[in-house]
């Protein structure tokens, strides 16, 4: 039996159970997503946006699914201490794919702001969820998004009203916890009304030495003059497979800063679809990857310029060691009506060994005639002259290699707006290069 048929049969058998444990506002799109998944099946490498990752193979193993919403016996506030030092955040947890609401941060949020379980809000304010949920995460265009929508029963919902600024960053720690190999399907819905401002830090951690397959779909709506900073950090382990699809829609004069950092993983596939729908919108999309052993990291991005006078900047950097495999495919689409577009796309990669592999595919597709657009990519190895120079001055070969790699990756980290987060990431990246980042610092669950 192929993997698509397994999930089709499972959905048919568990459909009533899935709907019983989820609100009507979430169930409204479930059957449509199921039909879209049946029509597509898992994408093969012949599909352009999936050519560098074997998706059917990732879903072939037998994973458990918590369809009955059994409670995970853990209080993450007591046992998980992976907060970022000196960064004052409102700290929330998602355990597997469920929002942890038994204990919440003491610090209050501005009036009207909602940070809550997606399922709970769907029962209390179904109209609000129905207006946004699964609207830009198109299940007809992506089978992973369709499968996530089929099985998702809960997640995180964030709503920031008009002209409200959240000074304290919202930190969400996603914890994978199970006694068996487990698949989780996590949902995040962020709605930023006109003039709203917020910063987010999502941290992915695996607390048990099991095989995990996590699918995640993030939808973010950024209204006129709103500002969103979205930072996503992965520190899991070699048995973890992560498929994350991020969909962002920007209106006029909005600003988005999206940063994705992969420091420890097994197989990771990140997709970003960002649409600039309003005039004067601006986005900055950055990626940082450090991989070794047999790790695989694939970033696939689409920035769609649909309105004039918009700006996009994209910078992704990889450092690959041992037998690691990296892939970057970035497409910038400038539509005919998007005159006066400014866009820069850069992918730079460092292969520290001859057995590391990097696939890079920057793309520009331009239908407007008054634009300033550029793209480029490089793949190289450590500079022999620089290595020799440093060794001549008493620096060991190992330390010289680390310093050059660290300097190479820092350009991405320095683009992050939260200064304490930048400082913390400088520390984590150095530990990663030294081989010291094998478990979450200060976490009782990992001991």
C-alpha positions in Angstrom: 0.0 0.0 0.0 1.5 3.4 -0.9 1.7 6.1 1.6 -1.0 8.3 0.0 -3.5 5.5 0.2 -2.6 4.9 3.9 -3.5 8.4 4.8 -6.7 8.4 2.6 -7.9 5.2 4.4 -7.0 6.6 7.8 -9.0 9.8 7.1 -12.0 7.9 6.0 -11.9 5.7 9.1 -11.2 8.6 11.5 -13.3 11.3 10.0 -16.0 11.3 12.6 -13.4 11.3 15.4 -11.5 14.2 13.9 -14.6 16.3 13.6 -15.7 15.4 17.1 -12.5 16.8 18.6 -12.4 20.0 16.5 -14.6 23.0 16.2 -17.0 23.5 13.3 -15.0 26.4 11.9 -12.0 24.1 11.5 -14.0 21.2 10.2 -15.6 23.4 7.5 -12.4 23.1 5.3 -11.5 19.6 6.3 -13.4 17.6 3.6 -12.3 20.0 0.9 -8.7 19.5 1.9 -9.2 15.7 1.9 -10.6 15.9 -1.7 -7.6 18.1 -2.7 -5.1 15.6 -1.2 -6.8 12.6 -2.9 -6.5 14.5 -6.2 -2.8 15.3 -5.8 -1.2 12.6 -3.8 2.2 13.3 -2.4 4.4 15.4 -4.7 7.3 13.5 -6.3 10.7 14.9 -7.2 9.3 15.6 -10.7 7.3 18.4 -9.2 9.4 21.6 -9.5 9.1 22.8 -6.0 9.8 19.4 -4.5 12.7 18.3 -6.7 15.3 18.3 -3.8 13.3 16.4 -1.1 11.7 12.9 -1.4 8.4 13.7 0.2 6.7 10.2 -0.2 9.7 8.6 1.5 9.3 10.9 4.5 5.7 9.8 5.0 6.2 6.1 4.4 7.2 5.0 7.9 4.4 4.0 10.4 3.8 7.0 12.7 1.3 7.2 15.5 -1.4 10.0 15.4 -3.1 11.3 18.5 -6.6 11.6 17.0 -8.3 11.0 20.4 -6.5 14.1 21.8 -5.0 12.1 24.7 -3.4 14.4 27.2 0.4 14.5 27.3 1.5 14.5 31.0 3.9 17.4 31.2 3.9 20.9 32.5 6.4 22.7 30.2 6.5 25.8 32.4 8.1 23.7 35.1 10.4 21.4 33.1 11.4 23.4 30.0 13.8 26.2 30.5 14.9 27.1 27.0 13.9 30.7 27.1 16.3 33.3 25.6 18.2 35.1 28.3 17.6 38.9 28.7 14.8 38.8 26.2 11.6 39.7 27.9 8.9 37.6 26.2 5.4 36.4 26.7 6.1 32.7 26.8 3.6 30.1 25.4 3.9 26.4 24.7 2.5 24.1 22.0 2.9 20.4 23.0 3.0 18.3 19.9 0.1 20.0 18.0 -2.0 21.3 21.0 -1.9 24.7 22.6 -1.0 24.4 26.3 -3.6 26.5 28.2 -3.4 25.1 31.7 -0.9 27.8 32.7 -0.3 31.0 30.8 2.2 33.9 31.1 1.6 36.3 34.0 2.4 39.4 31.9 -0.7 40.9 30.5 -1.2 41.7 26.8 -2.6 44.9 25.4 -6.4 45.1 25.3 -8.0 43.2 22.5 -5.0 41.0 21.8 -5.8 37.3 21.6 -3.2 34.5 22.1 -5.1 31.3 22.5 -5.9 27.8 21.3 -7.1 27.8 17.7 -9.7 25.3 18.6 -11.0 27.3 21.6 -11.3 30.5 19.6 -13.0 28.6 16.8 -15.8 27.8 19.2 -16.0 31.2 20.8 -15.5 33.4 17.6 -16.2 31.1 14.7 -16.7 34.0 12.3 -13.3 35.3 13.0 -11.6 32.0 12.3 -13.8 31.3 9.2 -12.7 34.6 7.7 -9.0 33.7 7.7 -8.4 30.0 8.3 -7.1 28.1 5.2 -7.7 31.0 2.9 -4.1 31.7 1.8 -2.8 28.2 2.7 -4.3 26.8 -0.5 -4.9 23.0 -0.2 -5.3 22.8 -4.0 -1.7 23.8 -4.6 0.2 21.8 -2.0 -0.4 18.2 -0.8 1.5 18.7 2.5 -0.8 21.7 3.3 -3.8 19.6 2.3 -2.8 16.7 4.6 -2.1 19.1 7.5 -5.5 20.7 7.0 -7.1 17.2 7.0 -5.7 16.2 10.3 -5.2 19.4 12.3 -7.5 19.7 15.3 -5.9 22.5 17.2 -3.0 25.0 17.1 -2.2 28.6 17.9 -4.3 31.7 17.1 -2.9 35.2 17.5 -5.0 38.3 16.8 -3.7 41.9 17.1 -6.3 44.7 16.7 -5.9 47.9 14.8 -3.1 50.2 15.9 -2.1 48.0 18.8 1.7 47.5 19.4 2.9 44.5 21.4 6.1 45.7 23.0 6.9 42.3 24.5 7.9 39.6 22.0 5.7 36.6 21.9 7.7 33.4 22.2 6.1 30.1 21.3 8.0 26.9 22.1 6.9 23.8 20.1 7.7 20.7 22.1 7.6 17.2 20.5 6.9 14.6 23.2 5.9 11.0 22.9 6.7 7.4 24.0 6.2 6.1 20.4 7.1 7.4 16.9 4.7 10.2 16.3 3.3 12.4 13.6 1.9 15.8 14.6 0.1 18.4 12.4 0.4 21.9 13.9 -1.5 25.0 12.8 -0.7 28.6 13.4 -3.0 31.5 12.4 -1.8 35.1 12.9 -4.0 38.1 12.1 -2.4 41.6 12.2 -5.0 44.4 11.8 -4.3 47.8 10.3 -1.3 49.5 12.0 -0.6 46.6 14.4 2.9 45.6 15.4 4.2 42.3 16.9 7.3 40.2 17.1 7.3 36.4 17.3 9.9 33.8 18.1 8.9 30.1 17.4 11.3 27.5 18.8 11.1 23.8 17.8 12.4 21.3 20.2 12.1 17.5 20.5 12.0 16.2 24.1 12.2 12.5 23.5 14.5 10.2 21.5 11.7 9.1 19.1 11.1 9.5 15.4 8.9 12.5 14.9 7.3 13.8 11.7 5.8 17.3 12.1 3.9 19.2 9.5 3.3 22.8 10.3 1.2 25.4 8.4 1.5 29.1 9.4 -0.8 31.7 7.9 -0.1 35.3 8.6 -2.3 38.2 7.5 -0.5 41.6 7.7 -2.9 44.5 7.0 -2.2 48.0 5.9 0.7 49.7 7.8 1.1 46.7 10.0 4.5 45.3 11.0 5.3 41.6 11.7 8.6 40.0 12.7 8.5 36.2 12.5 11.5 34.3 13.7 11.6 30.5 13.5 14.4 28.5 15.2 14.8 24.7 14.9 16.9 22.8 17.5 15.5 19.2 17.4 17.5 16.0 16.7 18.6 13.6 14.0 15.4 11.6 14.1 13.2 14.5 13.5 11.5 15.3 10.2 10.0 18.8 9.9 7.8 20.1 7.0 6.9 23.7 7.6 4.8 25.8 5.1 4.5 29.5 5.8 2.0 31.7 4.0 2.1 35.5 4.4 -0.1 38.1 2.8 0.9 41.7 3.0 -1.3 44.8 2.3 -0.3 48.4 1.5 2.7 49.9 3.4 3.1 46.8 5.6 6.4 45.4 6.7 7.5 41.8 7.3 10.8 40.5 8.6 10.9 36.7 8.4 13.9 34.7 9.6 14.3 31.0 9.6 17.2 29.3 11.5 18.1 25.6 11.3 20.7 24.6 13.8 20.0 21.0 14.6 17.7 18.6 12.7 17.2 15.4 10.8 15.3 16.3 7.6 13.9 19.8 7.2 11.8 21.2 4.4 10.7 24.8 4.7 8.4 26.5 2.3 7.6 30.2 2.2 4.9 31.8 0.1 4.8 35.5 0.5 2.4 37.8 -1.4 2.9 41.6 -1.6 -0.7 42.6 -2.4 -0.7 46.3 -1.5 1.4 49.2 -2.8 4.5 50.1 -0.8 4.7 46.8 1.1 8.2 45.6 2.2 9.6 42.3 3.2 13.0 41.0 4.4 13.4 37.2 4.3 16.5 35.6 5.7 17.7 32.0 6.3 20.6 30.5 8.2 21.5 26.8 8.0 24.2 24.9 9.9 24.2 21.1 9.0 26.5 18.2 9.3 26.4 14.4 9.5 23.6 13.2 7.2 21.3 16.2 7.8 19.1 17.5 5.0 17.8 21.1 4.8 15.6 22.3 1.9 14.3 25.9 1.8 11.9 26.8 -1.0 10.6 30.3 -1.3 8.2 32.3 -3.5 7.9 36.1 -3.2 5.0 37.3 -5.3 5.0 41.0 -6.2 1.4 41.9 -7.1 1.4 45.7 -6.5 3.7 48.6 -7.4 6.4 50.2 -5.3 7.1 47.1 -3.2 10.5 46.0 -1.9 11.8 42.5 -1.1 15.2 41.4 0.1 16.1 37.8 0.5 19.4 36.3 2.0 19.9 32.6 2.7 23.3 31.2 3.9 24.3 27.6 4.5 27.3 26.0 6.1 27.4 22.3 5.3 29.8 19.7 6.8 30.3 15.9 6.6 27.7 14.4 4.3 25.0 17.1 4.8 22.7 18.1 1.9 21.4 21.6 1.4 18.9 23.0 -1.1 17.7 26.5 -1.8 15.1 27.3 -4.5 13.9 30.9 -4.4 11.6 32.4 -7.0 10.7 36.1 -7.2 7.7 36.8 -9.3 7.0 40.4 -10.5 3.6 40.7 -12.1 2.9 43.2 -14.9 1.1 45.7 -12.6 4.0 45.6 -10.1 6.0 48.5 -11.5 8.7 50.2 -9.5 9.5 46.9 -7.8 12.9 46.6 -6.0 14.1 43.1 -5.3 17.3 41.5 -4.3 17.8 37.7 -3.8 21.0 36.2 -2.6 22.0 32.6 -1.7 25.6 32.0 -0.4 26.8 28.5 0.6 29.9 27.1 2.2 30.7 23.4 1.8 33.3 22.5 4.4 33.9 19.0 3.0 34.0 17.5 -0.5 31.1 15.1 0.5 28.7 17.9 1.4 26.2 18.8 -1.4 24.4 22.0 -2.1 21.7 22.6 -4.7 20.9 26.2 -5.4 18.3 27.7 -7.8 17.6 31.4 -7.5 15.0 32.6 -10.0 13.5 35.8 -11.3 10.3 35.9 -13.3 9.6 39.5 -14.3 6.6 40.8 -16.4 7.0 44.5 -15.5 9.4 46.8 -17.3 10.3 49.4 -14.7 11.9 47.4 -11.9 15.3 47.0 -10.1 15.8 43.3 -9.5 18.9 41.2 -9.0 19.7 37.7 -7.9 22.8 35.5 -7.3 24.2 32.5 -5.7 27.6 31.1 -4.7 28.9 27.7 -3.6 32.4 27.5 -2.3 34.8 26.1 0.3 36.9 27.6 3.0 39.5 30.1 1.8 42.9 28.4 1.9 44.8 31.7 2.1 42.7 32.8 5.1 43.2 29.5 6.8 47.0 29.7 6.2 47.2 33.3 7.4 45.4 32.4 10.7 47.5 29.3 11.3 50.7 31.3 10.8 49.6 33.5 13.7 49.1 30.6 16.1 45.5 29.8 15.6 44.8 26.0 15.3 43.4 24.7 12.1 40.2 23.6 13.9 39.7 27.1 15.5 40.5 28.9 12.2 37.8 26.8 10.4 35.3 27.6 13.2 36.1 31.4 13.0 35.7 31.5 9.2 32.4 29.6 9.3 31.1 31.8 12.2 32.0 35.0 10.3 30.3 33.7 7.2 27.0 33.0 8.9 26.8 36.1 11.1 25.6 38.3 8.3 22.2 36.6 8.5 22.0 36.7 12.3 22.8 40.4 12.3 19.7 41.2 10.3 17.4 40.2 13.1 15.8 43.1 14.9 15.6 41.7 18.4 19.0 42.4 19.9 18.9 39.9 22.7 17.9 37.2 20.2 20.8 38.2 18.0 23.2 37.8 21.0 21.7 34.4 21.9 22.0 33.1 18.3 25.6 34.2 18.1 26.2 32.0 21.2 24.1 29.1 19.8 25.8 29.1 16.4 29.2 29.1 18.0 28.2 26.1 20.2 26.8 24.4 17.1 30.1 24.7 15.2 31.9 23.4 18.3 29.6 20.3 18.4 28.1 21.3 21.7 24.5 21.8 20.7 23.2 18.2 21.2 20.3 19.0 23.6 18.4 22.0 24.8 20.2 24.0 27.4 18.5 23.9 30.8 15.8 21.5 29.8 14.8 18.9 32.4 13.0 16.8 29.7 16.2 16.1 27.8 18.2 14.8 30.8 
